[in-house]
């Protein structure tokens, strides 16, 4: 959505957009995108397509994160939508076709898995994605999962459990493959929280030390962190 279209949609009342949306669904979607950007101004982040307005607008997206389209699956009545929450940290790289599976519409332990006779109001829980997380194409994340800072999720994975910091996971269900760095480097990266530094400052540091020199990067950022205390 360009700036001109965004300004036009901001002037359009949501009640009017809903009426027009019955005939022209793209108008309602454009209005929802505009409302989304009011609270999440990161234009690099593909807006999250939800099933019900206005519950999508309480989720939190960090700075300098980007994504393709995200689909949020919530089965049940409006109170379940109102309960759910998704948080995505700073500098996350998220490929397309990510699915957040937040609630259960079927339970295989019940007499029937069909919701025609009984609708299970079961909410899996919030999804929290930390900072500097990379998620590949076509990943599904179950509600209640926390993906910690620095983690990587391989394409096509189904994440059903928490992912530790700087851990690479993949598979169905996703399992730990390796760590991005050794324990000492991970500990320091979590300590310095580089993703909280100003963007231009980070660019300058990485330009100086290079993108593949974590030890020198940590030294410089830690020195700046201590100077701010």
Phi, psi and omega in degrees: 000124180276173185296324180295312179297322180297318179295319179297316181292328178294332180276341182278121178298144181297327179297320178291319180298322179294318180295314179293330183296335178294332178260323183231085184304332181294332178292315179296318180297319178297321178295319179295322176298316180298318178295322178300317183289341177297324181255344177232081189286004179286100185289348178284348186263118178299131186295149184273122184271110181254169183271341190221128175271140009249024192292343180293345192272008178257000182280155187245128178241129182282171182287148176058026170263152178219160181200166164271201179292137176244136178247127179255122182258114177228116181260137175124204186266176189297332181295333178288319176301318185293335182277330192284157182206136177233134178232132180234129186281195181279150173058038176268140179245110187237119179283181186284167175063034173283136179240127171261115181261098192264337182216163184259125175259350182218143179227114185290349179273351177279168180305317177227148175272356181283131177280002182294327183264329182205131181256115180281114179275074183242119182256125182294326182128173181289158174245125179241122177245125185286204182264152177056042178260135178247123180239125182283183181295148169056045178263142173244130180240124180282144176303149181091356183268142173241122177257113189284169181308138172079002184285159177231132179243119182293153181303140177078005183283156171241111186265114183246351181226163180302149178245126183290161180303139174055032178255136176265123179236155177198159174112178179231103354286161184295134178231157181294132179254312181194175173256149179289325182220173176286169186302320181295318180293318179299316180301318181288321178298321177291328181287316186280340178046060185301333184292351177269351180287156176300144185303311183296326178294318178296317179301319181295318181295313182293325176297326182282313186267341185091157184282351185243031181230070185298327182297312180291323178300314180298317181302313183292314182293321179295322178297318178294322179297314180294326180293335180277346183288000000 
